Amino acid sequence: MRRKSKKRGRILFLAGAVVAALLIFLGNKAVVSTSADEYCASCHIHPHSTQSWKLSTHYDNKLGIRVHCVDCHLPPHGEGYLVEKAKTGARDVWGKWFKDPESFNWEAKSQIEYAKGHAYELSCIHCHQNNYPIGLTKEGREAHLYYEQQAGELHCINCHITVGHHDPNRLHAKNVDFGVVESGSGEIYTEPGVMEGLNNFTEYIPGSAVSFEMVAIPGGSFQMGSPADEPFRSANEGPVREVEVSSFFMGKIEVSWDEYLAFFKETGAQGKTADAYLDAAKDDDIDAISGPTPPWGAPDQGWGKGSMPAITMTHHAAEVYCEWLTKITGKTYRLPTEAEWEFAARGGSEGPYPFEGDPKRFVKQGLRNKLFGVDTAGINSYVAYVENSAARSIGPETKWENPFGLVNMLGNVAEFCSDWYAEDAYSQNSDGKLLNPRGPAEGEEHVIRGGSYRDGADKVRSAFRDYTRTEAWLKTDPQMPKSIWWYSDCLHVGFRVVCEYSETE
């Protein structure tokens, strides 16, 4: 009996070993077959990812090396590969069988912040173990040194997002050709526009075919800030203060690429540094204005130039643009103060927006909105925000004017103001009505207002306040020193100009 029992045990053991080996073999076979590029493509519902991969340096390169889907989109073996494979596979199967491909916002999913969740830095490092290979340029060495100094702050694809999926609009190099094409079309203007009293006028940029509309904003008093019971109100929006602003003119739309590239073409500092401008300013030699150096990459993101809002320039660049515009037109152009901006955005209104609507119904928050959808009927006509923007800025022709005749004051791209930012700026002022306040005397960051295409309805209210984040917005600028003209990591901010008005004009 004992001998039979031992024999049966050996048979069971061998049978178990064979079954286990078979399962391991079949399991490995399944893992390998479901990791093939063809298998990934058969399940994905965004075929353009395969097309862009085949155009990338991970597919088409001098060495003939091919980097496969799982090499980037799964961690290396031994680093949670099977767990992540199961999760990714389940998500892709669900998307293929239960989701409408047309419902996906591919523009948003191609942005770095989203992409970082689907490309593993461990996988990048697994293949690229030497950050300083033979032949690497000086700029490349400096960029990789900066990456190592910022350990944990940057992902490889912050700079190299196109190596796996080619995108011609994402150039990872100094863009010396940006803005060389003649901006605008038609008649070349020789004289600036004429201002006749407090009336709307058209400004012409001499030496170009570019013009833009300036809207007259009659001065007046208003309640600046938001009351304590306004939905989504932040503490920095109060206390509410009575403010009076003098009359001024404001650009009907955000400064467009046509307008900004006229400036870039005339003043662009090929090879010059910021010192050229700073030295000229010290000597009061305004004729020596030095404009932006060539940008890194494609500032317009491939979204288009023309009348599209100019983005990615720094607050400093926007101020120099205003100085240049002042010089060539003979008028006084500048960035709006925060008070002027809010007065113009409100257009005489006192609620969250210059149109009717409850902010709580415009956001994808709360059970009712999640079940029945966001009420966008009113806000859609005036504001480009996260619910209707497709994760990018838009041109001015798609939205209605506010009561003053201004377009895209709320949403689309946020806008620089001249004020230094302070959390408690409103409470710093003395009691009584304030006349033309200009914000704190000093600070580290500047005010931006209006919210943008990436924000919810809570951040496109008239009273919403925000501020620049200079260090964060230059994280992936590989240059040393970093540019004072272009932000490498800020796609949602532009600016609008103000022209000063005097009763004697």
ROZA-801097 format. One record per residue (C-alpha): x, y, z; residue number from 1. Coordinates in nm, 3 decimals. Example, Ala and Ser with C-alpha at 12.3 -4.5 7.8 and 13.67 -1.06 7.14 Angstrom:
1.230/-0.450/0.780/1 $
1.367/-0.106/0.714/2 $
//
This chain:
0.000/0.000/0.000/1 $
0.278/0.236/0.093/2 $
0.459/0.163/-0.236/3 $
0.141/0.228/-0.437/4 $
0.084/0.550/-0.247/5 $
0.436/0.670/-0.328/6 $
0.391/0.576/-0.693/7 $
0.058/0.760/-0.710/8 $
0.224/1.064/-0.547/9 $
0.503/1.061/-0.806/10 $
0.253/1.036/-1.089/11 $
0.048/1.322/-0.948/12 $
0.361/1.528/-0.898/13 $
0.480/1.463/-1.253/14 $
0.133/1.533/-1.389/15 $
0.120/1.858/-1.191/16 $
0.466/1.954/-1.312/17 $
0.365/1.884/-1.671/18 $
0.043/2.086/-1.632/19 $
0.235/2.368/-1.462/20 $
0.497/2.368/-1.737/21 $
0.224/2.364/-1.999/22 $
0.045/2.651/-1.830/23 $
0.370/2.848/-1.804/24 $
0.446/2.777/-2.170/25 $
0.097/2.870/-2.286/26 $
0.091/3.171/-2.054/27 $
0.423/3.294/-2.187/28 $
0.301/3.227/-2.541/29 $
-0.010/3.433/-2.467/30 $
0.195/3.716/-2.315/31 $
0.427/3.723/-2.616/32 $
0.150/3.707/-2.876/33 $
-0.061/3.972/-2.705/34 $
0.246/4.197/-2.681/35 $
0.303/4.207/-3.056/36 $
0.258/4.540/-3.233/37 $
-0.006/4.389/-3.461/38 $
-0.208/4.269/-3.165/39 $
-0.193/4.611/-3.000/40 $
-0.306/4.777/-3.324/41 $
-0.594/4.532/-3.364/42 $
-0.745/4.644/-3.036/43 $
-0.664/5.015/-3.030/44 $
-0.942/5.244/-3.146/45 $
-0.705/5.523/-3.250/46 $
-0.527/5.398/-3.565/47 $
-0.340/5.728/-3.608/48 $
-0.116/5.617/-3.319/49 $
0.017/5.335/-3.537/50 $
0.065/5.570/-3.831/51 $
0.258/5.826/-3.623/52 $
0.469/5.545/-3.467/53 $
0.579/5.431/-3.813/54 $
0.695/5.785/-3.889/55 $
0.890/5.818/-3.566/56 $
1.256/5.754/-3.488/57 $
1.151/5.455/-3.279/58 $
1.045/5.284/-3.603/59 $
1.241/5.452/-3.881/60 $
1.605/5.515/-3.787/61 $
1.957/5.468/-3.928/62 $
2.036/5.171/-3.702/63 $
1.734/4.969/-3.809/64 $
1.624/4.925/-3.448/65 $
1.250/4.901/-3.393/66 $
1.102/4.997/-3.058/67 $
0.771/4.816/-3.002/68 $
0.449/4.932/-2.836/69 $
0.511/4.743/-2.512/70 $
0.869/4.873/-2.488/71 $
0.733/5.218/-2.400/72 $
0.377/5.163/-2.283/73 $
0.459/4.892/-2.029/74 $
0.732/4.889/-1.763/75 $
1.032/4.654/-1.802/76 $
0.988/4.290/-1.701/77 $
1.026/4.255/-1.326/78 $
0.890/4.605/-1.264/79 $
0.520/4.518/-1.259/80 $
0.501/4.426/-1.627/81 $
0.220/4.167/-1.603/82 $
0.005/4.375/-1.369/83 $
0.026/4.680/-1.594/84 $
-0.028/4.465/-1.902/85 $
-0.351/4.330/-1.755/86 $
-0.473/4.678/-1.662/87 $
-0.381/4.828/-2.001/88 $
-0.535/4.537/-2.189/89 $
-0.861/4.560/-1.996/90 $
-0.881/4.934/-2.065/91 $
-0.817/4.889/-2.437/92 $
-1.070/4.607/-2.473/93 $
-1.332/4.815/-2.293/94 $
-1.260/5.108/-2.522/95 $
-1.282/4.898/-2.836/96 $
-1.612/4.732/-2.754/97 $
-1.800/4.983/-2.546/98 $
-1.683/5.333/-2.642/99 $
-1.738/5.554/-2.943/100 $
-1.404/5.656/-3.100/101 $
-1.559/5.993/-3.191/102 $
-1.611/6.069/-2.823/103 $
-1.238/6.070/-2.747/104 $
-1.053/6.398/-2.733/105 $
-0.730/6.296/-2.902/106 $
-0.590/6.650/-2.876/107 $
-0.611/6.631/-2.497/108 $
-0.472/6.278/-2.485/109 $
-0.166/6.384/-2.684/110 $
-0.069/6.646/-2.427/111 $
0.232/6.570/-2.211/112 $
0.047/6.562/-1.880/113 $
-0.176/6.281/-2.008/114 $
0.096/6.103/-2.204/115 $
0.321/6.075/-1.899/116 $
0.069/5.831/-1.752/117 $
0.102/5.599/-2.052/118 $
0.477/5.598/-2.113/119 $
0.702/5.455/-1.845/120 $
1.019/5.641/-1.761/121 $
1.169/5.315/-1.634/122 $
1.131/5.183/-1.987/123 $
1.306/5.487/-2.132/124 $
1.598/5.438/-1.892/125 $
1.604/5.061/-1.954/126 $
1.696/5.126/-2.318/127 $
1.876/5.460/-2.290/128 $
2.127/5.396/-2.014/129 $
2.383/5.654/-2.125/130 $
2.267/6.014/-2.125/131 $
2.594/6.136/-2.273/132 $
2.665/5.927/-2.584/133 $
2.941/6.011/-2.831/134 $
2.827/6.282/-3.069/135 $
2.579/6.445/-2.830/136 $
2.572/6.821/-2.881/137 $
2.664/7.074/-2.615/138 $
2.297/7.170/-2.588/139 $
2.207/6.803/-2.544/140 $
2.462/6.759/-2.264/141 $
2.332/7.066/-2.085/142 $
1.972/6.947/-2.123/143 $
2.051/6.600/-1.985/144 $
2.249/6.748/-1.698/145 $
1.949/6.964/-1.614/146 $
1.723/6.655/-1.632/147 $
1.944/6.475/-1.380/148 $
1.946/6.777/-1.150/149 $
1.566/6.780/-1.161/150 $
1.532/6.414/-1.059/151 $
1.166/6.325/-1.016/152 $
1.045/6.656/-1.160/153 $
1.079/6.573/-1.529/154 $
0.983/6.276/-1.743/155 $
1.189/6.185/-2.049/156 $
0.892/6.261/-2.274/157 $
0.871/6.617/-2.144/158 $
1.133/6.681/-2.411/159 $
1.119/6.366/-2.626/160 $
0.746/6.311/-2.668/161 $
0.777/6.274/-3.045/162 $
1.036/5.994/-3.052/163 $
0.763/5.731/-3.028/164 $
0.485/5.908/-3.218/165 $
0.599/6.158/-3.477/166 $
0.431/6.498/-3.471/167 $
0.559/6.756/-3.722/168 $
0.416/7.034/-3.505/169 $
0.638/6.939/-3.211/170 $
0.987/7.039/-3.312/171 $
1.244/6.966/-3.039/172 $
1.500/7.222/-3.150/173 $
1.551/7.595/-3.184/174 $
1.293/7.709/-3.438/175 $
1.493/7.955/-3.647/176 $
1.227/7.956/-3.919/177 $
0.941/8.056/-3.691/178 $
0.781/8.380/-3.806/179 $
0.989/8.428/-4.121/180 $
0.681/8.417/-4.343/181 $
0.520/8.755/-4.407/182 $
0.239/8.794/-4.153/183 $
-0.092/8.925/-4.279/184 $
-0.181/8.985/-4.643/185 $
-0.289/9.273/-4.861/186 $
-0.196/9.641/-4.835/187 $
0.121/9.732/-4.648/188 $
0.035/10.012/-4.407/189 $
0.258/10.316/-4.383/190 $
0.073/10.502/-4.108/191 $
-0.083/10.391/-3.778/192 $
-0.455/10.416/-3.708/193 $
-0.622/10.739/-3.599/194 $
-0.781/10.779/-3.259/195 $
-1.072/11.027/-3.263/196 $
-1.215/11.075/-2.918/197 $
-1.344/10.783/-2.714/198 $
-1.461/10.581/-3.012/199 $
-1.364/10.242/-3.144/200 $
-1.080/10.259/-3.394/201 $
-0.869/10.034/-3.613/202 $
-0.498/10.023/-3.542/203 $
-0.258/9.964/-3.830/204 $
0.093/9.832/-3.778/205 $
0.316/10.037/-4.011/206 $
0.538/9.830/-4.237/207 $
0.300/9.534/-4.229/208 $
-0.039/9.428/-4.361/209 $
-0.166/9.375/-4.006/210 $
-0.446/9.566/-3.837/211 $
-0.661/9.508/-3.530/212 $
-0.966/9.656/-3.362/213 $
-0.951/9.864/-3.045/214 $
-1.272/9.900/-2.843/215 $
-1.351/10.215/-2.644/216 $
-1.425/10.135/-2.279/217 $
-1.596/10.428/-2.102/218 $
-1.467/10.466/-1.748/219 $
-1.685/10.401/-1.447/220 $
-1.721/10.239/-1.107/221 $
-1.781/9.873/-1.025/222 $
-1.759/9.620/-0.745/223 $
-1.430/9.439/-0.797/224 $
-1.407/9.083/-0.669/225 $
-1.674/8.828/-0.581/226 $
-1.921/8.816/-0.292/227 $
-1.880/8.544/-0.031/228 $
-2.179/8.347/-0.164/229 $
-2.064/8.325/-0.528/230 $
-2.020/7.959/-0.631/231 $
-1.657/7.846/-0.650/232 $
-1.531/8.173/-0.504/233 $
-1.169/8.173/-0.382/234 $
-1.039/8.374/-0.087/235 $
-0.813/8.580/-0.313/236 $
-1.122/8.730/-0.484/237 $
-1.212/8.942/-0.186/238 $
-1.301/9.142/-0.002/239 $
-1.513/9.311/-0.267/240 $
-1.397/9.669/-0.324/241 $
-1.555/9.963/-0.503/242 $
-1.319/10.064/-0.781/243 $
-1.328/10.342/-1.038/244 $
-1.132/10.320/-1.361/245 $
-1.073/10.592/-1.618/246 $
-1.167/10.546/-1.983/247 $
-0.935/10.339/-2.200/248 $
-0.923/10.131/-2.517/249 $
-0.883/9.754/-2.518/250 $
-0.808/9.508/-2.797/251 $
-1.128/9.347/-2.919/252 $
-0.952/9.013/-2.930/253 $
-0.642/8.866/-2.772/254 $
-0.320/8.962/-2.948/255 $
-0.310/8.737/-3.253/256 $
-0.018/8.561/-3.414/257 $
-0.043/8.802/-3.708/258 $
0.011/9.092/-3.468/259 $
0.282/8.926/-3.263/260 $
0.476/8.799/-3.564/261 $
0.486/9.151/-3.709/262 $
0.675/9.242/-3.390/263 $
0.887/8.925/-3.404/264 $
0.986/8.987/-3.764/265 $
1.096/9.346/-3.705/266 $
1.272/9.299/-3.371/267 $
1.359/8.928/-3.355/268 $
1.699/8.894/-3.192/269 $
1.879/8.623/-3.386/270 $
2.170/8.542/-3.161/271 $
2.117/8.845/-2.939/272 $
2.059/8.822/-2.567/273 $
1.829/8.990/-2.323/274 $
2.117/9.222/-2.231/275 $
2.070/9.410/-2.559/276 $
1.724/9.518/-2.457/277 $
1.815/9.583/-2.095/278 $
2.113/9.799/-2.188/279 $
1.900/9.999/-2.430/280 $
1.637/10.053/-2.163/281 $
1.901/10.189/-1.924/282 $
2.010/10.438/-2.189/283 $
1.651/10.531/-2.278/284 $
1.731/10.425/-2.633/285 $
1.393/10.288/-2.735/286 $
1.507/10.250/-3.095/287 $
1.731/9.969/-2.976/288 $
1.439/9.747/-2.871/289 $
1.546/9.386/-2.906/290 $
1.271/9.135/-2.955/291 $
1.245/8.760/-2.894/292 $
1.515/8.513/-2.978/293 $
1.397/8.213/-3.184/294 $
1.162/7.992/-2.982/295 $
1.228/7.632/-2.890/296 $
0.981/7.410/-3.071/297 $
0.655/7.533/-3.223/298 $
0.488/7.797/-3.003/299 $
0.159/7.772/-3.191/300 $
0.144/7.393/-3.124/301 $
0.025/7.343/-3.480/302 $
-0.312/7.495/-3.388/303 $
-0.267/7.770/-3.643/304 $
-0.145/8.127/-3.655/305 $
-0.329/8.412/-3.828/306 $
-0.604/8.541/-3.599/307 $
-0.545/8.265/-3.343/308 $
-0.428/8.398/-3.005/309 $
-0.051/8.422/-2.968/310 $
0.061/8.196/-2.683/311 $
0.373/8.074/-2.499/312 $
0.545/8.414/-2.485/313 $
0.654/8.530/-2.140/314 $
0.510/8.820/-1.944/315 $
0.833/9.006/-2.020/316 $
0.787/8.945/-2.394/317 $
0.431/9.077/-2.377/318 $
0.550/9.396/-2.208/319 $
0.822/9.449/-2.470/320 $
0.563/9.397/-2.743/321 $
0.358/9.679/-2.589/322 $
0.667/9.903/-2.579/323 $
0.732/9.829/-2.946/324 $
0.368/9.897/-3.038/325 $
0.387/10.227/-2.849/326 $
0.700/10.323/-3.045/327 $
0.565/10.249/-3.393/328 $
0.213/10.390/-3.345/329 $
0.283/10.695/-3.131/330 $
0.013/10.591/-2.882/331 $
0.062/10.447/-2.533/332 $
0.004/10.073/-2.533/333 $
0.049/9.847/-2.231/334 $
-0.094/9.545/-2.054/335 $
-0.422/9.608/-1.870/336 $
-0.425/9.652/-1.496/337 $
-0.619/9.386/-1.311/338 $
-0.892/9.640/-1.233/339 $
-0.923/9.745/-1.598/340 $
-0.937/9.383/-1.705/341 $
-1.219/9.290/-1.466/342 $
-1.415/9.607/-1.544/343 $
-1.394/9.528/-1.917/344 $
-1.477/9.159/-1.866/345 $
-1.787/9.236/-1.659/346 $
-1.926/9.486/-1.907/347 $
-2.153/9.629/-1.639/348 $
-2.260/9.290/-1.500/349 $
-2.237/9.195/-1.132/350 $
-2.276/8.817/-1.142/351 $
-2.025/8.539/-1.207/352 $
-2.045/8.601/-1.584/353 $
-2.158/8.885/-1.812/354 $
-2.439/8.650/-1.925/355 $
-2.705/8.454/-1.740/356 $
-2.611/8.122/-1.590/357 $
-2.530/7.930/-1.274/358 $
-2.165/7.815/-1.251/359 $
-2.284/7.499/-1.073/360 $
-2.469/7.389/-1.388/361 $
-2.170/7.451/-1.616/362 $
-1.927/7.213/-1.445/363 $
-1.905/6.835/-1.449/364 $
-1.946/6.809/-1.073/365 $
-2.226/6.671/-0.861/366 $
-2.453/6.372/-0.919/367 $
-2.709/6.559/-1.130/368 $
-2.453/6.696/-1.376/369 $
-2.274/6.361/-1.404/370 $
-2.600/6.177/-1.474/371 $
-2.772/6.429/-1.701/372 $
-2.480/6.623/-1.842/373 $
-2.354/6.977/-1.816/374 $
-2.581/7.265/-1.913/375 $
-2.374/7.445/-2.175/376 $
-2.653/7.623/-2.363/377 $
-2.565/7.970/-2.234/378 $
-2.193/7.955/-2.174/379 $
-2.111/7.787/-2.507/380 $
-2.192/8.103/-2.702/381 $
-1.943/8.317/-2.512/382 $
-1.670/8.100/-2.361/383 $
-1.423/7.838/-2.484/384 $
-1.362/7.622/-2.177/385 $
-1.287/7.261/-2.093/386 $
-1.634/7.130/-2.181/387 $
-1.635/7.261/-2.539/388 $
-1.279/7.351/-2.639/389 $
-1.137/7.014/-2.754/390 $
-0.830/7.094/-2.538/391 $
-0.700/7.378/-2.753/392 $
-0.747/7.748/-2.816/393 $
-0.982/7.879/-3.083/394 $
-1.010/8.175/-3.318/395 $
-1.220/8.484/-3.226/396 $
-1.487/8.429/-3.488/397 $
-1.657/8.146/-3.298/398 $
-1.775/8.332/-2.986/399 $
-2.013/8.621/-2.917/400 $
-1.906/8.961/-2.789/401 $
-1.953/9.066/-2.428/402 $
-2.153/9.385/-2.344/403 $
-1.853/9.606/-2.428/404 $
-1.796/9.432/-2.762/405 $
-1.493/9.227/-2.652/406 $
-1.445/8.865/-2.759/407 $
-1.304/8.577/-2.554/408 $
-1.246/8.776/-2.237/409 $
-1.337/8.462/-2.046/410 $
-1.185/8.128/-2.144/411 $
-0.989/8.048/-2.461/412 $
-0.653/8.169/-2.327/413 $
-0.592/8.338/-1.995/414 $
-0.446/8.688/-2.018/415 $
-0.156/8.871/-1.857/416 $
-0.220/9.178/-1.648/417 $
0.044/9.434/-1.549/418 $
-0.009/9.390/-1.172/419 $
0.215/9.192/-0.944/420 $
0.017/8.912/-0.786/421 $
-0.065/8.899/-0.415/422 $
-0.311/8.661/-0.252/423 $
-0.440/8.941/-0.030/424 $
-0.411/9.225/-0.281/425 $
-0.770/9.340/-0.229/426 $
-0.737/9.364/0.148/427 $
-0.412/9.561/0.125/428 $
-0.592/9.870/0.001/429 $
-0.731/10.137/0.231/430 $
-1.103/10.190/0.281/431 $
-1.306/10.392/0.035/432 $
-1.334/10.391/-0.341/433 $
-1.013/10.307/-0.526/434 $
-0.919/10.506/-0.836/435 $
-0.724/10.317/-1.103/436 $
-0.551/10.071/-0.866/437 $
-0.236/9.913/-1.005/438 $
-0.177/9.633/-0.755/439 $
0.113/9.572/-0.517/440 $
0.433/9.773/-0.559/441 $
0.641/9.457/-0.595/442 $
0.613/9.082/-0.618/443 $
0.747/8.765/-0.775/444 $
0.470/8.666/-1.018/445 $
0.215/8.860/-1.224/446 $
-0.162/8.837/-1.236/447 $
-0.336/8.645/-1.513/448 $
-0.711/8.661/-1.559/449 $
-0.994/8.500/-1.749/450 $
-0.927/8.126/-1.735/451 $
-0.861/7.923/-2.048/452 $
-0.969/7.641/-2.276/453 $
-0.844/7.386/-2.023/454 $
-1.038/7.527/-1.726/455 $
-1.381/7.445/-1.590/456 $
-1.660/7.699/-1.556/457 $
-1.544/7.771/-1.201/458 $
-1.226/7.932/-1.337/459 $
-1.375/8.136/-1.619/460 $
-1.581/8.358/-1.391/461 $
-1.526/8.734/-1.416/462 $
-1.370/8.751/-1.068/463 $
-1.140/8.449/-1.090/464 $
-0.774/8.536/-1.025/465 $
-0.460/8.343/-1.110/466 $
-0.091/8.415/-1.154/467 $
0.214/8.325/-1.361/468 $
0.438/8.037/-1.256/469 $
0.765/8.127/-1.418/470 $
0.984/7.847/-1.285/471 $
0.729/7.573/-1.355/472 $
0.656/7.709/-1.703/473 $
1.024/7.684/-1.797/474 $
1.085/7.332/-1.664/475 $
1.156/7.174/-2.000/476 $
1.337/7.465/-2.164/477 $
1.670/7.290/-2.237/478 $
1.861/7.614/-2.286/479 $
2.104/7.759/-2.033/480 $
2.025/8.025/-1.937/481 $
1.655/7.971/-1.994/482 $
1.467/8.197/-2.233/483 $
1.321/8.524/-2.107/484 $
1.098/8.536/-2.416/485 $
0.922/8.200/-2.443/486 $
0.764/7.962/-2.192/487 $
0.834/7.597/-2.272/488 $
0.549/7.462/-2.057/489 $
0.264/7.710/-2.079/490 $
0.020/7.675/-2.366/491 $
-0.285/7.840/-2.215/492 $
-0.186/8.205/-2.161/493 $
-0.178/8.497/-2.404/494 $
-0.250/8.866/-2.362/495 $
-0.461/9.160/-2.471/496 $
-0.345/9.518/-2.507/497 $
-0.480/9.841/-2.361/498 $
-0.430/10.183/-2.518/499 $
-0.441/10.480/-2.284/500 $
-0.693/10.757/-2.346/501 $
-0.689/11.118/-2.235/502 $
-0.976/11.365/-2.256/503 $
-0.740/11.588/-2.455/504 $
-0.692/11.326/-2.726/505 $
//
